[in-house]
Amino acid sequence: MDLENPQVVTRGPVTALSLPGRALHQVISHEPTLGMALLRMSFEQQQIMEDVYGASNDAPLVRVAGLLDYLAIDRPVIAMADDGRRVMTSRHKKAITGPTQTDIADALGMGRATVEKALATLRKEGALKPTPPGQRKNRYYEIADEERLKLIAMGITPV
C-alpha cells in the first residue's frame, strides 16, 4: 500500500500523522477498527472544541477560565544556576503561552475588555499568578491554583 508521502508533525507534546484522504481511505479499508478509533477520537475532539469555543450562556469569567484550563500545559520551571546559566529544575508549573487577550476574545466571541476584566478577576481570585508591578508579560498566563481555575471554569464559586 502506497501512503503517498505521509508527514509526521510535532507541536509540543502532540505528534500527528498527516495523510492525504485517499491514503487514509486505503488504510481504513484494510483496518476498519482503525477507522472506528479515528472516528471516535474525531468526535471526542469535536465535543471538546464545542465545549471550549462554542456559543454559551456561561458568564465570560467561566468561559475564559475554561479556555485557559484547556490550553494550560505542564512546563518545567527554569531557574538561574549559580554560574548564571538557565537550567531546568525538577519543579513544574501549568502555564499558557501564546494567545493575546485579543486572540482569546476572538476565539470566545467576546470583547477584549471583557477578557481583560475576566483575567484580572482570575488573578484577584488566585487562579492565575499575578504579574508583579512594573513587569508586563504579554501572551503568558501562569496558573497559580489549578483546582480554583477548574472550579471557576465549571461555574462554581470557590470559597
Disulfide bonds with the S-S distance in Angstrom:
none
